[in-house]
Amino acid sequence: MPPTSTPTHAAASVPASAPVPARCQSFLAFDFGHKRTGVASGNRLLSAATPQATIHAAGDARFTQIQARIRAWQPDALVVGVPLHPDGAPHENTRAARRFARQLEGRFGLPVFEVDERYSTTEALANGADDPDAAAACIILEQFLRSL
């Protein structure tokens, strides 16, 4: 599924079908979970992602760690994997991931793009990932980068 932008502040509202601006070259991606959040970094030039250490925290502690990653990597935009049922229907974790995406945008003021992340963790586990959350974030980001 192609990336879509999350709802943004009224002054900067972007249609869901809007393309990713060319100025967005570097990205941090997140595989959101209630207890763990996988992280990957990547860029448009290489269309590749690199796993980063998974965040083992929730709430404000999670956002403190994300803030440190944003300062270190200085991405142009963020990408969040949004889980859906196999038929594409949303579920409770869909709502949680989208809420997380809105929180990222509100806290850090960066564009946030959503990617359908069905089966990313399953794929990461099938590939023997040592850190399946970070590997899933890589899969999410590489899927996003291929769609650009």
N, C-alpha and C positions, 0 to 999 in steps of 0.2 A: 504494500500500500504506500502511495507517495506521502511524503511528510506534509503535515498541515500545521499551520500556526495555531497556537492556543489563543484564547481570547486575550486581548491586550487592553491596556488603559484606553479609555474613550478617545483621547486625543491621538493615539497612535494605532487605532483599530486597523487590523489587516484582515482581509478576507481569508478564509480557510484555504482557498485555492491559490493564494498568492505565491509566486515563486520565492525561493530563498534568495535574498539580495546578494549580488556578486561581492559586496564588501564583507560578507560573512565567509571567512576563509578557515578559521580555526574553531573547533567545537569541543565541548565536554559533553559526554552522554551519560545518562543515568538509567540504571535498571532498578526502579523503585521497589522497595520492600518495606514492610512495617518494622522489621528488626535490622535488616541489612540493605544497603544500597550499593549496587555495583557501579563502578565509574570507569570510563574510558576517555582517552583524548585522541584527537585526530584532526586532519585538515583536508581541505578540498584538493590540494595539489597532488597528494599521494593517494587519496581515496582509501586510506587505511587507518585503522584504529589500533591503539595500544592500551592494554589493560592497565588500570591504576589500582591502588589498594582499595579494597572494598571498605565502605564506611559501616562500622558496627555501632550505630547509634540511632536514636529516634528524636523527634521534636527539635528543640533548639540546639541540642548537641550535634545533631545531624547537620543543621544549617551552619553552625560554626565551622565544622570540618569542610563543608562545601565552600564556604567563603574563603577558607585558606587555599583550597584547590583553584578557585577562580583567580585569586591573587597570584598564585604561582604560575598558572597556565595562561592567564589573560585571554580567554576565548572570546570570539566575536559573537557567539551564540551558544545556546544549550539545546540538547536533544533529550527527550524523555520517552522511554518505551511505555506504551499504553497497552495493557493486556486486554484481550477480548475473547469471548467464547469462540470455538471453532467456526460457528456460523456468522461471526462478526458482531454478535449481540454484546452489549456492555454488561458488566457485572460489578460487584462491590469493589473489586480491586481496580477496575477501570476508573471508577469515580475517584478512588484514592490517588491513583497516578495522575489524573487530570488536576486534582486539587494540588498535588505536589508541584506540577508544572506551573500552575498559577502562582503558587507561593514563591517559586524560584524567580519568576518574572517580577513579582512585586518586590521581593527583597533585593534583587541584584540588578534590575533594570536592563537585562539582556533579552534579546529575542529568544523565545522558547518554541521549539518545534516538536510535535508529537510524531511518533512512529509506531505503527502496528507491530507489537513485539510478540505476537503469538509464537510459541515454541522456541523462543530464543534460549531460555534456560535448558530446555530439553536438548536442544542442539549443542549447547555448551557441555552438558553432562555426557552426551553421546561422543563428543570429541575428547573426552577425558580431561577436562579442565580442572586444574588444581583449585582455582577460585571461580566457581561457576557464575557468581554474580558479576564479577569483572569481565569474564568471558562473554556473558550475555550482553553486557553494556557494549562490548566491542562489536558483537553481531548486530546490535541495534544501530550503532553508529555507522558501521560499514554499509548496512542496508540503506540508511539515510544518504550517505555519501554517493552510493551508486545511483540514487534517484535524482541527483543534481545534474 
